[in-house]
Amino acid sequence: MTKSNNTPIKRTQRDYSLGFKLQVVDAVEKGDMTYKQAQKIYGIQGRSTVLTWLRKHGKMDWTQSPKMTMPKSPKAKESPAQKIKR
């Protein structure tokens, strides 16, 4: 998959066999690597290619991206007038 000078070979979508896709999906779902690491290691160019494979062939629910929420601090609920009184 790599040239002699260790630069990844650019590939097209047609180059990926079903077995290869399943191997990448399995490695990501086992936790061996993240999908971004899989892209880099296997020379997969498309940013969403591995995510598409995970949604299509994976056993986990990859349909929604995880939502990160910040815990609300008590100060966030204060109005400007309450802040002035302190």
C-alpha positions, 0 to 999 in steps of 0.5 A, spaced: 500 500 500 505 504 500 511 506 495 518 505 496 519 512 499 513 511 505 508 515 502 501 513 501 499 511 494 492 515 492 487 510 491 480 510 488 473 508 491 473 502 486 480 499 489 477 497 496 474 490 496 469 488 501 474 484 505 478 490 506 472 495 508 470 489 513 477 489 516 478 497 517 471 497 520 473 491 525 479 494 527 475 501 528 470 498 532 475 493 536 478 500 539 485 498 535 484 505 532 480 511 531 477 512 524 482 518 522 488 513 524 485 508 520 484 513 514 492 515 515 494 508 516 491 505 510 492 511 505 484 512 505 483 519 502 476 521 503 474 524 510 468 520 510 469 514 507 471 510 513 465 513 517 460 511 511 463 504 511 462 504 519 455 506 518 454 501 512 458 495 515 459 496 522 455 493 528 455 499 532 450 505 531 454 510 527 448 514 524 449 520 529 455 524 531 457 524 538 454 531 541 459 534 546 456 538 551 459 543 556 456 542 563 453 549 565 456 553 571 452 556 576 454 563 573 451 562 566 444 563 569 446 570 572 443 576 569 447 582 568 444 585 573 445 579 578 453 580 576 453 587 578 450 586 585 456 581 587 
